[in-house]
Amino acid sequence: MSRSELSDELGRQLRTPFDQVLTDSNRLRIQAALHGLPQSGSIRFTALAKALGLSDGNLSAHLAVLAEVGYVSAEETYTGKRRTRWFSATAMGREAFEGHVQALRIIVDSAKLAERD
């Protein structure tokens, strides 16, 4: 059994902070889906629920958290009396997602570097 210490650099990289809102896997998946849309794109609530396999209640609760911190914006349109809710990632949400993904990449890349040493 080989024993070793982590390098200072590896330790520093492994302390890269995550976005606490996006550590929830469902919120991360929602933000990823919205991030994958064109910059000015939006998606219907029902399409998002279907794409992610989330119940309406679960999706609604997570969207509320994302909207509260400013990562998601919502718009309502009406066709007659029928309401459609559209969701999109805000600039802040896109930035937070990129930062969170970067932190994940650093950790994964650090583990790969440690394997080679």
N, C-alpha and C positions, 0 to 999 in steps of 0.2 A: 504494500500500500504506500503510495507516494503522498508525502505531506508537503505543503508549501503555504506561503502567505500570499495574499492578494497584493498586487502592486498598489502604490498610492494612487496612480492614475486610474486603475481599474476601480478602486474604491470610490474615487471622486465621480466617475461616470455612473456607477451603480446608485449613487445618491441623487441622480438627476430627478427632480420632482415631477410628479404626474399632476395633471389637472384633476382635482378632486371630484368635480362634477362628472367628468368623463371616465372615472374609474368604474362606474357601473356599466356592465357590459351592454345592457339595452340602450342606455343613453349614448354610449360610444357607437353602437350600430346605427342608431337614429342619426347622429351627427355625421357619421360616415356616409350614409345614404344621401343626406342633404348636401354634404360637401361634394358628392359625386355629380350633383346637378350643375348645369352652367351657372356662372356667377349670378345672373338675374333669374335663374330658374326656380320653380316651386313645384310642389307635388301635393296632390289631394290627400287628405287624411286617410281615406279608405284605401287608396293605392299604397300608401306608406305602410299601413297596418298589414295589408295583404303581402307586400314584399318582404316584410320582416317577420311575419307570422306572429304578430302580437295582437292581443285582444284590444278592443277599443278602449276599455278602461285602463289597461296597462300602458298603452301608447299615450293616451291622454295625460296620465299622471307624469310620465317621463317628459313629454313635451312641455308640460307646465313648469317643471324644474328648469328645463333648458331655456324656456322663454323668460323665466324669472331672472336668470343670470345674464340674459341678453344674447344668448347663442342662437336663438331661433326667433323668427318673426312669423306672425300669422296674419292671414287676410281672409275675409269672408266675402263670398260672392253669392248672389241669389239669382236663381232662374225661377221666376214666379215666387212661390213660397218655399221652394227648395233651397236650403243653405248648403254651400260647399265651402269647406275650410281648406286653405292652401298654406303650406309651410315651406319656409326657405331658411337657409343658414345666413346669419348676419356676418358682417366682416369680422366682428369679435369672435363669433362662433367658428369661423374658418381659421382664424389665427389660433384659437385655443386648440382646435383639432390638430392643426399642423404641429403645434408645440407638444401635444400629448403623443402624437405619433413619433415625433423626433425622440422623445424620452424613451419610448418603447424600442426604437431602433438602436439607440445607444446601449441599452441593456442587452439586447439580442447580439449586437456586434461585439460587445464586451465579452460575452460568454463565448463567442466564436474565437476571439483572440486568446482567451484563457485556455481553450481547448488546444490551441497550437503551441502554447508555451510548455 
